[in-house]
Amino acid sequence: MLLSEPDRSVHAVAAHKVISGSTIFIDDKILSFLRVFSILMEFLFEINYMFKNNYISL
């Protein structure tokens, strides 16, 4: 997903606020979603890798 310039700067500001400690609830939601999403994607890539190399089969 590509972000336009304004979106990118908004996300940078949100991330900076979370890092600096002046946390906003929405920023926490965004970061927790991204964390869960990245873990899920990593898991799916691992499963895909195992299927490709015939480590597991159905």
C-alpha positions as CSV (number, residue, x, y, z in Angstrom):
1,M,0.0,0.0,0.0
2,L,1.6,3.3,-1.1
3,L,1.0,6.4,0.9
4,S,0.9,9.9,-0.5
5,E,3.3,12.5,1.0
6,P,0.7,14.0,3.5
7,D,-0.2,10.5,4.7
8,R,3.4,9.6,5.2
9,S,4.1,12.7,7.3
10,V,1.0,12.1,9.4
11,H,2.2,8.6,10.2
12,A,5.7,9.9,11.0
13,V,4.2,12.4,13.4
14,A,2.1,9.7,15.0
15,A,5.0,7.3,15.4
16,H,7.1,10.1,16.8
17,K,4.5,11.0,19.4
18,V,4.3,7.3,20.5
19,I,8.1,7.1,20.8
20,S,8.4,10.4,22.7
21,G,5.8,9.2,25.2
22,S,2.9,11.6,24.5
23,T,0.8,8.7,23.4
24,I,-2.6,9.1,21.6
25,F,-5.0,6.2,21.7
26,I,-5.4,6.0,17.9
27,D,-1.7,5.8,17.5
28,D,-1.6,2.8,19.8
29,K,-4.4,1.2,17.8
30,I,-2.4,1.7,14.6
31,L,0.8,0.3,16.0
32,S,-0.8,-2.7,17.6
33,F,-2.6,-3.5,14.4
34,L,0.7,-3.2,12.4
35,R,2.4,-5.4,15.0
36,V,-0.3,-8.1,14.7
37,F,-0.4,-7.8,10.9
38,S,3.3,-8.2,10.6
39,I,3.4,-11.3,12.8
40,L,0.5,-12.8,10.8
41,M,2.3,-12.1,7.5
42,E,5.5,-13.6,8.8
43,F,3.6,-16.7,9.9
44,L,2.0,-17.1,6.5
45,F,5.3,-16.7,4.7
46,E,6.8,-19.4,6.9
47,I,3.9,-21.8,6.1
48,N,4.2,-21.0,2.4
49,Y,8.0,-21.7,2.6
50,M,7.4,-25.1,4.2
51,F,4.9,-26.1,1.6
52,K,7.2,-25.0,-1.2
53,N,10.0,-27.1,0.2
54,N,7.8,-30.1,0.9
55,Y,8.4,-30.0,4.7
56,I,4.7,-30.4,5.2
57,S,2.0,-31.6,2.9
58,L,-1.7,-32.1,3.1
